[in-house]
Amino acid sequence: MAITLDNLVTGGDIEVILKIDGALDVTDEEYQEYLAGGLDESKLKFHPGEEPTRFVMSRTIPYKHMAKVENSKISYDKSGELKVQLGFMIEEVRATLKEIKNPPSVPPEKHIKMKLTGDGLVMDDLMASLQATGIVTNLYNCRQAALEKFTKGDLKKS
């Protein structure tokens, strides 16, 4: 069948719950099922009375940030040889992270506060904290899992 509008990844959001969240009561295998299911939250179990922090990401990278993300994927060494950079994951998360939903049980002074630059990117200090904690790589991997499931036509488009 031909490629149609139904095959394109369009706008909309992805909500991510990270494996390191203390509200989760899952094994590594159960969390992998959550990823393989395109972030199907029904695959997760939570400790009684606890809610996770949810990270909201855009399915698509805003066009105005696309070149920066794409350009961060490659570089050249001193000899002129092409090298793949892993820093693009940081830039992709920085461009697609839209909101952090802190659970009501977390006191406001402990909330992870979303901070954006004037052009809509996550601010450097928040990105540095997320990167140092290993959250950036997890967010990137979760977004890729959701997009993979979506592009296979298994997720409902919004």
Sequence and secondary structure as in RCSB ss.txt:
>XXXX:A:sequence
MAITLDNLVTGGDIEVILKIDGALDVTDEEYQEYLAGGLDESKLKFHPGEEPTRFVMSRTIPYKHMAKVENSKIS
YDKSGELKVQLGFMIEEVRATLKEIKNPPSVPPEKHIKMKLTGDGLVMDDLMASLQATGIVTNLYNCRQAALEKF
TKGDLKKS
>XXXX:A:secstr
    GGGS  S EEEE  TT TTB   HHHHHHHHHTTS GGG  B TT    EEEEESS  HHHHHHHHHTTEE
E TT  EEE STHHHHHHHHHEEEEE  TTS GGG     B TTS B HHHHHHHHHTTHHHHHHHHHHHHHHHH
HTT S   
